Amino acid sequence: MTTTEIDIETARPAGEAGRPWAGMGAIVLTSVAAMTPAFGVAALATPVERGLGVSATGFGLALSGFFAASALGSFAAKRVAARLPVPVVLTAAGVLALAALALAAAAGNLAALAAALLVGGAGNALVQPAAGRYIGARVPRGRLSLATGMVSAALGAAPLVPGLLAGFAAGPLGWRPALLLGAVLPALAIPAAFLAGTGRAGPAPEAAAGGAARAGRTLVLWTLAAGLATIGSNAAASYFVQLGTHSGLSTALAGLMQSLAGIVAVAVRLAAGGLADRAPRRNPALVTAMMLSGAAGLALVAAGGPAAFVAGALLAVAGGWGWTGLLLAAVMRLLPGQGERAGATVQIGLFGGAAVAPLAFGAASSALGVPVTVLVAALIVLAGAASMLAGTAALRREAA
């Protein structure tokens, strides 16, 4: 076996014996709960803007603050996740999500709403590093991609409950009670967090430091790839309905397509994780291929027309987002014994891109028009695939 294969396949350190899946369920629930403040506020954008008297630009800035706090908070979150027990870290994430929803529901102006979303973003920053540490300690190597696929699928499922609240609760109750109803998710996640125990943390293996040093350039390139690919794919997801109506679909049909694409995205992430465990060395190549499929999907959407939109949207949102769990698994194999660092590394790219995407797409579409902006988004995703490929090549050169 070559040194490169050792870097990609290295087993996680021996962790506490037992079945890890109850703890994975707690991590999935906390992941969904931690994203609820952002997706809940986003789903209720129209009534929130009217109720607080804020512009779409101001609202977008406040929402971007959530993702920026998640990305920037990753640096501190990986240290917290390394030092505190995983259940305590997940509980803190749930408490902060609960507080963010309560503060957002009580907000009387844009500043208060932005502050609430910053609190939620700080809580969300804790989840991926904690998930990485738990997976590294408890999940068998042969199920690593499946476990990271579950965490990735949770991010894909997170908009579903806020969407239901916006559709069925906001009308009769108002947006403030609808946000408070969303607090049920973190309220359930907090007690479930204690299922995610890892036992006593052991010292990181000696190979971890050397492997991390060799992989430094690869990690930078892969993080950049995640950020670039997220900018393009997240722009499509954020403006899905608008893109659909621009292509000739009705608003109702475009909304239905958005729900369908979200369900397909969850299924793709789970299936990709399960299949990738059969040949884990191929994870980086699969990530690159999925990013390329996302770029192709955006190019189809840019072409215009209902049929092109349907095909392109499914590729862009489902295939183009299916890589997140595979990337986390690949990074964890590069950093054995440092699952919290692996989770934080991927999170910086994901949420950094998510912070930029909505505002950038809105500004660009106003200046260039929707079709040209979608094509630019496709080129950005293509650049992400190129960065992913360059990182993999750098890993092989370092190993040689």
TIGU-860257 format. One record per residue (C-alpha): residue in one letter; chain; x, y, z. Coordinates in steps of 0.02 Angstrom, whole numbers, plus 50000, padded with zeros to 5 digits. Each point is the difference from the previous one (the first is absolute). Example, Ala and Ser with C-alpha at 12.3 -4.5 7.8 and 13.67 -1.06 7.14 Angstrom:
node res:A	chain:A	u:50615	v:49775	w:50390
node res:S	chain:A	u:50069	v:50172	w:49967
This chain:
node res:M	chain:A	u:50000	v:50000	w:50000
node res:T	chain:A	u:50068	v:50172	w:49955
node res:T	chain:A	u:50022	v:50144	w:50121
node res:T	chain:A	u:49857	v:50092	w:49915
node res:E	chain:A	u:49885	v:49852	w:50030
node res:I	chain:A	u:50054	v:49996	w:50181
node res:D	chain:A	u:49956	v:50184	w:50020
node res:I	chain:A	u:49828	v:49976	w:49924
node res:E	chain:A	u:49959	v:49835	w:50084
node res:T	chain:A	u:50078	v:50018	w:50173
node res:A	chain:A	u:49884	v:49929	w:50130
node res:R	chain:A	u:49932	v:50108	w:50136
node res:P	chain:A	u:50071	v:49969	w:50172
node res:A	chain:A	u:49921	v:49864	w:50102
node res:G	chain:A	u:49853	v:50074	w:50091
node res:E	chain:A	u:49876	v:49945	w:50126
node res:A	chain:A	u:49916	v:49836	w:49955
node res:G	chain:A	u:49816	v:49996	w:49969
node res:R	chain:A	u:49871	v:50046	w:49874
node res:P	chain:A	u:50023	v:50176	w:49934
node res:W	chain:A	u:49834	v:50028	w:49912
node res:A	chain:A	u:49896	v:50067	w:50146
node res:G	chain:A	u:50133	v:50134	w:50021
node res:M	chain:A	u:49997	v:50033	w:49813
node res:G	chain:A	u:49812	v:50028	w:50016
node res:A	chain:A	u:50033	v:50131	w:50133
node res:I	chain:A	u:50129	v:50085	w:49888
node res:V	chain:A	u:49880	v:50001	w:49852
node res:L	chain:A	u:49861	v:50075	w:50108
node res:T	chain:A	u:50117	v:50133	w:50070
node res:S	chain:A	u:50063	v:50041	w:49824
node res:V	chain:A	u:49821	v:50032	w:49942
node res:A	chain:A	u:49959	v:50098	w:50157
node res:A	chain:A	u:50155	v:50109	w:49987
node res:M	chain:A	u:49953	v:50052	w:49823
node res:T	chain:A	u:49819	v:50038	w:50045
node res:P	chain:A	u:50029	v:50184	w:50047
node res:A	chain:A	u:50071	v:50038	w:49827
node res:F	chain:A	u:49878	v:49897	w:49898
node res:G	chain:A	u:49853	v:50051	w:50110
node res:V	chain:A	u:50034	v:50185	w:49976
node res:A	chain:A	u:50037	v:49974	w:49814
node res:A	chain:A	u:49837	v:49905	w:49973
node res:L	chain:A	u:49905	v:50143	w:50081
node res:A	chain:A	u:50094	v:50136	w:49906
node res:T	chain:A	u:49848	v:50092	w:49930
node res:P	chain:A	u:49901	v:50020	w:50163
node res:V	chain:A	u:50160	v:50036	w:50099
node res:E	chain:A	u:50052	v:50139	w:49880
node res:R	chain:A	u:49825	v:50076	w:50008
node res:G	chain:A	u:49985	v:49980	w:50188
node res:L	chain:A	u:50168	v:50080	w:50038
node res:G	chain:A	u:49996	v:50124	w:49856
node res:V	chain:A	u:50168	v:49945	w:49930
node res:S	chain:A	u:50062	v:49992	w:49820
node res:A	chain:A	u:50043	v:49840	w:49910
node res:T	chain:A	u:50183	v:50053	w:50002
node res:G	chain:A	u:50000	v:50028	w:50188
node res:F	chain:A	u:49912	v:49834	w:50027
node res:G	chain:A	u:50129	v:49912	w:49890
node res:L	chain:A	u:50143	v:50077	w:50099
node res:A	chain:A	u:49924	v:49939	w:50164
node res:L	chain:A	u:49978	v:49825	w:49929
node res:S	chain:A	u:50178	v:49997	w:49932
node res:G	chain:A	u:50058	v:50041	w:50177
node res:F	chain:A	u:49941	v:49829	w:50057
node res:F	chain:A	u:50110	v:49909	w:49875
node res:A	chain:A	u:50146	v:50118	w:50028
node res:A	chain:A	u:49992	v:49967	w:50187
node res:S	chain:A	u:49997	v:49813	w:49965
node res:A	chain:A	u:50153	v:50011	w:49887
node res:L	chain:A	u:50103	v:50118	w:50110
node res:G	chain:A	u:49946	v:49911	w:50158
node res:S	chain:A	u:50075	v:49838	w:49935
node res:F	chain:A	u:50173	v:50050	w:50060
node res:A	chain:A	u:49943	v:50009	w:50181
node res:A	chain:A	u:49873	v:49859	w:49981
node res:K	chain:A	u:50131	v:49870	w:49957
node res:R	chain:A	u:50093	v:50040	w:50163
node res:V	chain:A	u:49839	v:49992	w:50101
node res:A	chain:A	u:49952	v:49834	w:49919
node res:A	chain:A	u:50172	v:49928	w:50037
node res:R	chain:A	u:49995	v:50046	w:50185
node res:L	chain:A	u:49819	v:49974	w:50055
node res:P	chain:A	u:49896	v:49840	w:49991
node res:V	chain:A	u:49902	v:49986	w:49838
node res:P	chain:A	u:49829	v:49998	w:50090
node res:V	chain:A	u:50044	v:50164	w:50086
node res:V	chain:A	u:50050	v:50081	w:49835
node res:L	chain:A	u:49840	v:49940	w:49914
node res:T	chain:A	u:49896	v:50061	w:50148
node res:A	chain:A	u:50080	v:50171	w:49985
node res:A	chain:A	u:49957	v:50003	w:49815
node res:G	chain:A	u:49819	v:49957	w:50039
node res:V	chain:A	u:49987	v:50132	w:50136
node res:L	chain:A	u:50071	v:50134	w:49885
node res:A	chain:A	u:49877	v:49949	w:49861
node res:L	chain:A	u:49857	v:50011	w:50125
node res:A	chain:A	u:50059	v:50172	w:50057
node res:A	chain:A	u:50020	v:50060	w:49820
node res:L	chain:A	u:49822	v:49951	w:49954
node res:A	chain:A	u:49931	v:50084	w:50157
node res:L	chain:A	u:50100	v:50159	w:49966
node res:A	chain:A	u:49948	v:50002	w:49816
node res:A	chain:A	u:49817	v:49979	w:50046
node res:A	chain:A	u:50015	v:50147	w:50120
node res:A	chain:A	u:50102	v:50111	w:49882
node res:G	chain:A	u:49932	v:50174	w:49975
node res:N	chain:A	u:50125	v:50061	w:49871
node res:L	chain:A	u:50134	v:49942	w:49879
node res:A	chain:A	u:50142	v:50015	w:50127
node res:A	chain:A	u:49911	v:49884	w:50122
node res:L	chain:A	u:49964	v:49874	w:49862
node res:A	chain:A	u:50182	v:50005	w:49944
node res:A	chain:A	u:50059	v:49974	w:50179
node res:A	chain:A	u:49884	v:49850	w:50019
node res:L	chain:A	u:50069	v:49922	w:49841
node res:L	chain:A	u:50179	v:50029	w:50059
node res:V	chain:A	u:49958	v:49904	w:50159
node res:G	chain:A	u:49928	v:49859	w:49893
node res:G	chain:A	u:50153	v:50000	w:49888
node res:A	chain:A	u:50114	v:49982	w:50151
node res:G	chain:A	u:49902	v:49848	w:50055
node res:N	chain:A	u:50001	v:49925	w:49827
node res:A	chain:A	u:50190	v:50016	w:49994
node res:L	chain:A	u:50013	v:49872	w:50140
node res:V	chain:A	u:49909	v:49859	w:49912
node res:Q	chain:A	u:50118	v:49943	w:49861
node res:P	chain:A	u:50157	v:49994	w:50110
node res:A	chain:A	u:49903	v:49902	w:50132
node res:A	chain:A	u:49932	v:49884	w:49867
node res:G	chain:A	u:50175	v:49972	w:49931
node res:R	chain:A	u:50066	v:49956	w:50172
node res:Y	chain:A	u:49857	v:49879	w:50035
node res:I	chain:A	u:50015	v:49914	w:49831
node res:G	chain:A	u:50188	v:49983	w:50020
node res:A	chain:A	u:49980	v:49921	w:50171
node res:R	chain:A	u:49848	v:49889	w:49978
node res:V	chain:A	u:49963	v:49959	w:49818
node res:P	chain:A	u:50091	v:49852	w:49920
node res:R	chain:A	u:50114	v:50045	w:49855
node res:G	chain:A	u:49892	v:49899	w:49881
node res:R	chain:A	u:49851	v:50113	w:50037
node res:L	chain:A	u:50090	v:50167	w:50004
node res:S	chain:A	u:49928	v:50069	w:49837
node res:L	chain:A	u:49825	v:49942	w:50049
node res:A	chain:A	u:50013	v:50092	w:50166
node res:T	chain:A	u:50063	v:50161	w:49920
node res:G	chain:A	u:49863	v:49980	w:49869
node res:M	chain:A	u:49872	v:50000	w:50141
node res:V	chain:A	u:50069	v:50165	w:50065
node res:S	chain:A	u:49995	v:50069	w:49823
node res:A	chain:A	u:49822	v:49938	w:49974
node res:A	chain:A	u:49948	v:50090	w:50159
node res:L	chain:A	u:50053	v:50165	w:49920
node res:G	chain:A	u:49895	v:49955	w:49849
node res:A	chain:A	u:49849	v:49957	w:50107
node res:A	chain:A	u:50014	v:50157	w:50108
node res:P	chain:A	u:49891	v:50112	w:49889
node res:L	chain:A	u:49852	v:49878	w:49999
node res:V	chain:A	u:49925	v:50042	w:50171
node res:P	chain:A	u:50020	v:50190	w:49980
node res:G	chain:A	u:49917	v:49983	w:49831
node res:L	chain:A	u:49851	v:49913	w:50080
node res:L	chain:A	u:49990	v:50134	w:50135
node res:A	chain:A	u:50001	v:50136	w:49867
node res:G	chain:A	u:49864	v:49912	w:49902
node res:F	chain:A	u:49883	v:49948	w:50139
node res:A	chain:A	u:50038	v:50099	w:50159
node res:A	chain:A	u:50054	v:50174	w:49944
node res:G	chain:A	u:49833	v:50041	w:49917
node res:P	chain:A	u:49880	v:49964	w:50143
node res:L	chain:A	u:50120	v:50036	w:50144
node res:G	chain:A	u:50124	v:50129	w:49935
node res:W	chain:A	u:50187	v:49988	w:49974
node res:R	chain:A	u:50050	v:50022	w:50182
node res:P	chain:A	u:49901	v:49849	w:50066
node res:A	chain:A	u:50059	v:49901	w:49848
node res:L	chain:A	u:50181	v:50029	w:50051
node res:L	chain:A	u:49961	v:49949	w:50178
node res:L	chain:A	u:49924	v:49838	w:49935
node res:G	chain:A	u:50165	v:49967	w:49914
node res:A	chain:A	u:50080	v:49998	w:50173
node res:V	chain:A	u:49927	v:49825	w:50023
node res:L	chain:A	u:50148	v:49930	w:49903
node res:P	chain:A	u:50139	v:50066	w:50113
node res:A	chain:A	u:49892	v:49959	w:50151
node res:L	chain:A	u:50000	v:49818	w:49943
node res:A	chain:A	u:50184	v:50003	w:49952
node res:I	chain:A	u:50062	v:50057	w:50172
node res:P	chain:A	u:49953	v:49843	w:50098
node res:A	chain:A	u:50046	v:49888	w:49853
node res:A	chain:A	u:50178	v:50070	w:50000
node res:F	chain:A	u:50050	v:49886	w:50143
node res:L	chain:A	u:49985	v:49849	w:49886
node res:A	chain:A	u:50158	v:50059	w:49913
node res:G	chain:A	u:50127	v:49952	w:50132
node res:T	chain:A	u:50175	v:49952	w:49941
node res:G	chain:A	u:50076	v:49939	w:50163
node res:R	chain:A	u:50168	v:50068	w:50053
node res:A	chain:A	u:50095	v:50087	w:49862
node res:G	chain:A	u:50165	v:49917	w:49961
node res:P	chain:A	u:50157	v:50083	w:49935
node res:A	chain:A	u:50013	v:50028	w:49813
node res:P	chain:A	u:50108	v:49872	w:49912
node res:E	chain:A	u:50177	v:50047	w:49953
node res:A	chain:A	u:49960	v:49986	w:49814
node res:A	chain:A	u:49870	v:50136	w:50013
node res:A	chain:A	u:50123	v:50143	w:50018
node res:G	chain:A	u:50108	v:49945	w:49854
node res:G	chain:A	u:49849	v:49964	w:49891
node res:A	chain:A	u:49924	v:50169	w:50040
node res:A	chain:A	u:50162	v:50089	w:49957
node res:R	chain:A	u:50014	v:49910	w:49833
node res:A	chain:A	u:49818	v:50035	w:49962
node res:G	chain:A	u:50005	v:50187	w:50040
node res:R	chain:A	u:49993	v:50061	w:49820
node res:T	chain:A	u:49868	v:49871	w:49957
node res:L	chain:A	u:49889	v:50058	w:50143
node res:V	chain:A	u:50013	v:50181	w:49943
node res:L	chain:A	u:49954	v:49954	w:49821
node res:W	chain:A	u:49857	v:49887	w:50054
node res:T	chain:A	u:49931	v:50134	w:50117
node res:L	chain:A	u:50008	v:50125	w:49857
node res:A	chain:A	u:49912	v:49873	w:49888
node res:A	chain:A	u:49860	v:49981	w:50127
node res:G	chain:A	u:49979	v:50189	w:50012
node res:L	chain:A	u:49996	v:50027	w:49812
node res:A	chain:A	u:49882	v:49855	w:49966
node res:T	chain:A	u:49886	v:50058	w:50141
node res:I	chain:A	u:49989	v:50177	w:49929
node res:G	chain:A	u:49931	v:49935	w:49836
node res:S	chain:A	u:49887	v:49863	w:50068
node res:N	chain:A	u:49935	v:50105	w:50144
node res:A	chain:A	u:49954	v:50142	w:49883
node res:A	chain:A	u:49894	v:49878	w:49900
node res:A	chain:A	u:49919	v:49932	w:50158
node res:S	chain:A	u:49964	v:50172	w:50072
node res:Y	chain:A	u:49918	v:50065	w:49841
node res:F	chain:A	u:49925	v:49835	w:49944
node res:V	chain:A	u:49821	v:50061	w:49982
node res:Q	chain:A	u:50052	v:50161	w:49915
node res:L	chain:A	u:50106	v:49902	w:49875
node res:G	chain:A	u:49855	v:49881	w:49968
node res:T	chain:A	u:49876	v:50138	w:49962
node res:H	chain:A	u:50128	v:50085	w:49890
node res:S	chain:A	u:50012	v:49837	w:49901
node res:G	chain:A	u:49812	v:49993	w:49973
node res:L	chain:A	u:49937	v:49897	w:50147
node res:S	chain:A	u:49859	v:50057	w:50113
node res:T	chain:A	u:50045	v:50053	w:50176
node res:A	chain:A	u:49908	v:49850	w:50073
node res:L	chain:A	u:50090	v:49877	w:49885
node res:A	chain:A	u:50169	v:50080	w:50035
node res:G	chain:A	u:49967	v:49985	w:50187
node res:L	chain:A	u:49954	v:49817	w:49979
node res:M	chain:A	u:50159	v:49973	w:49900
node res:Q	chain:A	u:50101	v:50078	w:50141
node res:S	chain:A	u:49928	v:49876	w:50126
node res:L	chain:A	u:50032	v:49856	w:49880
node res:A	chain:A	u:50180	v:50055	w:49970
node res:G	chain:A	u:50028	v:50010	w:50188
node res:I	chain:A	u:49936	v:49822	w:50025
node res:V	chain:A	u:50109	v:49938	w:49857
node res:A	chain:A	u:50150	v:50090	w:50075
node res:V	chain:A	u:49976	v:49910	w:50166
node res:A	chain:A	u:49985	v:49832	w:49911
node res:V	chain:A	u:50155	v:50034	w:49895
node res:R	chain:A	u:50105	v:50044	w:50152
node res:L	chain:A	u:49950	v:49842	w:50093
node res:A	chain:A	u:50021	v:49888	w:49848
node res:A	chain:A	u:50166	v:50079	w:49952
node res:G	chain:A	u:50066	v:49976	w:50177
node res:G	chain:A	u:49948	v:49818	w:50007
node res:L	chain:A	u:50074	v:49958	w:49830
node res:A	chain:A	u:50160	v:50099	w:50028
node res:D	chain:A	u:50047	v:49890	w:50148
node res:R	chain:A	u:50034	v:49859	w:49876
node res:A	chain:A	u:50144	v:50098	w:49923
node res:P	chain:A	u:50047	v:50144	w:50117
node res:R	chain:A	u:50156	v:50047	w:49900
node res:R	chain:A	u:49885	v:50062	w:49863
node res:N	chain:A	u:49910	v:50128	w:50110
node res:P	chain:A	u:50100	v:50150	w:49934
node res:A	chain:A	u:49964	v:49947	w:49820
node res:L	chain:A	u:49814	v:49979	w:50038
node res:V	chain:A	u:49995	v:50173	w:50080
node res:T	chain:A	u:50078	v:50075	w:49843
node res:A	chain:A	u:49875	v:49908	w:49889
node res:M	chain:A	u:49852	v:50061	w:50103
node res:M	chain:A	u:50063	v:50179	w:49993
node res:L	chain:A	u:50012	v:49983	w:49811
node res:S	chain:A	u:49822	v:49935	w:49994
node res:G	chain:A	u:49945	v:50152	w:50100
node res:A	chain:A	u:50086	v:50116	w:49876
node res:A	chain:A	u:49916	v:49909	w:49855
node res:G	chain:A	u:49831	v:50017	w:50086
node res:L	chain:A	u:50021	v:50188	w:50022
node res:A	chain:A	u:50049	v:50015	w:49817
node res:L	chain:A	u:49837	v:49912	w:49952
node res:V	chain:A	u:49901	v:50119	w:50112
node res:A	chain:A	u:50085	v:50147	w:49915
node res:A	chain:A	u:49944	v:49934	w:49831
node res:G	chain:A	u:49819	v:50037	w:50046
node res:G	chain:A	u:49841	v:49905	w:49968
node res:P	chain:A	u:49896	v:49890	w:50117
node res:A	chain:A	u:50080	v:49834	w:49948
node res:A	chain:A	u:50177	v:50067	w:50016
node res:F	chain:A	u:49957	v:50073	w:50171
node res:V	chain:A	u:49930	v:49837	w:50067
node res:A	chain:A	u:50151	v:49898	w:49943
node res:G	chain:A	u:50126	v:50133	w:50049
node res:A	chain:A	u:49924	v:50035	w:50170
node res:L	chain:A	u:50002	v:49818	w:50051
node res:L	chain:A	u:50183	v:49988	w:49949
node res:A	chain:A	u:50047	v:50165	w:50083
node res:V	chain:A	u:49910	v:49977	w:50166
node res:A	chain:A	u:50003	v:49810	w:50018
node res:G	chain:A	u:50158	v:49942	w:49911
node res:G	chain:A	u:50094	v:50162	w:50026
node res:W	chain:A	u:49970	v:49992	w:50189
node res:G	chain:A	u:50028	v:49813	w:50021
node res:W	chain:A	u:50187	v:50022	w:50028
node res:T	chain:A	u:50001	v:50080	w:50173
node res:G	chain:A	u:50001	v:49839	w:50101
node res:L	chain:A	u:50129	v:49919	w:49887
node res:L	chain:A	u:50115	v:50149	w:50021
node res:L	chain:A	u:49986	v:49991	w:50190
node res:A	chain:A	u:50042	v:49814	w:49994
node res:A	chain:A	u:50151	v:50033	w:49888
node res:V	chain:A	u:50065	v:50136	w:50118
node res:M	chain:A	u:49973	v:49888	w:50151
node res:R	chain:A	u:50107	v:49867	w:49917
node res:L	chain:A	u:50137	v:50128	w:49977
node res:L	chain:A	u:49990	v:50053	w:50183
node res:P	chain:A	u:49985	v:49839	w:50102
node res:G	chain:A	u:49964	v:50037	w:50181
node res:Q	chain:A	u:49952	v:50181	w:49960
node res:G	chain:A	u:49816	v:49985	w:49955
node res:E	chain:A	u:49958	v:50170	w:50076
node res:R	chain:A	u:50131	v:50084	w:49890
node res:A	chain:A	u:49934	v:49908	w:49847
node res:G	chain:A	u:49822	v:50058	w:50036
node res:A	chain:A	u:50057	v:50180	w:50026
node res:T	chain:A	u:50103	v:49999	w:49839
node res:V	chain:A	u:49854	v:49946	w:49891
node res:Q	chain:A	u:49882	v:50117	w:50093
node res:I	chain:A	u:50107	v:50153	w:49962
node res:G	chain:A	u:49979	v:49969	w:49814
node res:L	chain:A	u:49816	v:49953	w:50005
node res:F	chain:A	u:49937	v:50143	w:50106
node res:G	chain:A	u:50124	v:50126	w:49932
node res:G	chain:A	u:49928	v:49968	w:49827
node res:A	chain:A	u:49823	v:50003	w:50069
node res:A	chain:A	u:50031	v:50172	w:50077
node res:V	chain:A	u:50054	v:50073	w:49833
node res:A	chain:A	u:49877	v:49916	w:49881
node res:P	chain:A	u:49830	v:50083	w:50029
node res:L	chain:A	u:50061	v:50180	w:50001
node res:A	chain:A	u:50120	v:49971	w:49855
node res:F	chain:A	u:49866	v:49917	w:49894
node res:G	chain:A	u:49873	v:50136	w:50037
node res:A	chain:A	u:50121	v:50140	w:49955
node res:A	chain:A	u:50064	v:49911	w:49844
node res:S	chain:A	u:49827	v:49955	w:49935
node res:S	chain:A	u:49946	v:50182	w:50015
node res:A	chain:A	u:50151	v:50058	w:49900
node res:L	chain:A	u:50021	v:49857	w:49874
node res:G	chain:A	u:49831	v:49915	w:49992
node res:V	chain:A	u:49951	v:49828	w:50064
node res:P	chain:A	u:50065	v:49889	w:49857
node res:V	chain:A	u:50174	v:50078	w:49998
node res:T	chain:A	u:50012	v:49994	w:50190
node res:V	chain:A	u:49954	v:49815	w:50003
node res:L	chain:A	u:50133	v:49967	w:49869
node res:V	chain:A	u:50127	v:50093	w:50108
node res:A	chain:A	u:49946	v:49891	w:50147
node res:A	chain:A	u:50033	v:49846	w:49892
node res:L	chain:A	u:50176	v:50064	w:49964
node res:I	chain:A	u:50030	v:50027	w:50186
node res:V	chain:A	u:49950	v:49820	w:50037
node res:L	chain:A	u:50115	v:49945	w:49858
node res:A	chain:A	u:50141	v:50095	w:50086
node res:G	chain:A	u:49958	v:49906	w:50160
node res:A	chain:A	u:50016	v:49833	w:49908
node res:A	chain:A	u:50169	v:50057	w:49932
node res:S	chain:A	u:50058	v:50045	w:50176
node res:M	chain:A	u:49943	v:49830	w:50063
node res:L	chain:A	u:50098	v:49915	w:49862
node res:A	chain:A	u:50154	v:50106	w:50036
node res:G	chain:A	u:49991	v:49954	w:50185
node res:T	chain:A	u:49994	v:49815	w:49959
node res:A	chain:A	u:50148	v:50019	w:49882
node res:A	chain:A	u:50096	v:50095	w:50135
node res:L	chain:A	u:49969	v:49857	w:50123
node res:R	chain:A	u:50073	v:49875	w:49876
node res:R	chain:A	u:50153	v:50109	w:49972
node res:E	chain:A	u:50028	v:50022	w:50187
node res:A	chain:A	u:49987	v:49813	w:50025
node res:A	chain:A	u:50122	v:49965	w:49859
